[in-house]
Amino acid sequence: MTDVVDSDELLRRIQRGRACAEQEERAWRARSEALEPTDPAGAREAAVRRLAYEAVLRVLDEIVTPGRHAEVG
């Protein structure tokens, strides 16, 4: 069975997903910075994960606020 939701509920779900992605991005950023001096490979892996969450944030931002991250140039 498919869950049918209205636009307000869909927006709330997207906003919750964005908040979760933002929290994860911050956590992976902190992990990358903490690992940098002692574990460069671990720091690189954490940085890649951070970039993945940054991409998710950009996509969700574009859904909620089209043009927010418009390319300049």
C-alpha positions in Angstrom: 0.0 0.0 0.0 1.3 3.5 -0.9 1.3 6.2 1.7 -0.4 9.3 0.2 0.8 12.6 1.7 -0.1 16.2 1.0 2.4 18.8 0.0 2.8 20.2 3.5 3.7 16.8 4.9 6.1 16.2 2.0 7.8 19.5 2.8 8.1 18.5 6.5 9.7 15.2 5.5 12.2 16.9 3.2 13.0 19.4 5.9 13.6 16.5 8.5 15.8 14.7 5.9 17.7 17.9 5.4 18.2 18.4 9.1 19.5 14.9 9.4 21.9 15.3 6.5 23.1 18.6 7.9 23.8 16.9 11.3 25.7 14.0 9.5 27.7 16.5 7.4 28.9 18.3 10.6 29.7 15.0 12.3 31.8 13.7 9.4 33.5 17.1 9.1 34.5 17.0 12.8 35.6 13.4 12.4 37.8 14.3 9.4 39.4 17.1 11.3 40.0 15.0 14.4 41.6 12.2 12.4 43.8 14.4 10.2 46.9 14.4 12.4 46.8 10.7 13.3 45.0 8.9 10.6 45.2 10.5 7.1 43.4 7.6 5.4 40.6 7.8 7.9 40.4 11.5 7.6 40.1 11.2 3.8 37.3 8.6 4.1 35.5 10.9 6.5 35.9 13.8 4.1 34.4 11.8 1.3 31.4 11.0 3.5 31.1 14.7 4.4 31.1 15.6 0.7 28.3 13.0 0.1 26.1 14.7 2.7 26.9 18.1 1.3 25.6 16.9 -2.1 22.4 15.6 -0.4 22.0 19.0 1.3 22.4 20.8 -2.1 19.7 18.6 -3.7 17.2 19.0 -0.8 17.9 22.8 -0.8 17.1 22.9 -4.5 13.8 21.1 -4.0 12.7 23.4 -1.2 14.3 26.6 -2.6 15.0 26.4 -6.3 17.9 28.5 -7.4 19.4 28.7 -3.9 22.7 27.3 -5.1 22.6 28.7 -8.6 26.0 28.6 -10.4 27.7 31.9 -10.7 29.7 32.6 -13.9 
